[in-house]
Amino acid sequence: MIAGRVVGTVVCTRKDEKLVGAKLLVVQPVNILDMAADGKPLVAVDSVGAGQGEIVLVVSGSSARQTSLTQNTPTDAAIMAIVDSIEVEGRWIFRKCAPK
């Protein structure tokens, strides 16, 4: 799995029929320890309703075709989770909603 931030969208008026209706998002991989950009952005099929700026988990390869939305589709990357928080060795790295 790859952690990343949703930074954009891809719109395709013509695509394989198995991808019709699929939302394609641009994801910038991030270093899980400091949330800094880490690597080249990628395009992933959104299977969970992610939005701009959210931290997500992306699977690639054959795992990308295991969600109910991507089964038997020509995809190599799928967003399969929206991250709520990341804690490493007792330290909060990321929290979607700050505690009150």
Secondary structure as UniProt FT lines:
FT   STRAND          2..10
FT   HELIX           17..19
FT   TURN            20..21
FT   STRAND          23..30
FT   TURN            32..34
FT   STRAND          42..46
FT   TURN            52..53
FT   STRAND          55..60
FT   HELIX           61..65
FT   TURN            68..72
FT   STRAND          77..82
FT   STRAND          85..88
FT   TURN            89..90
FT   STRAND          91..95
//
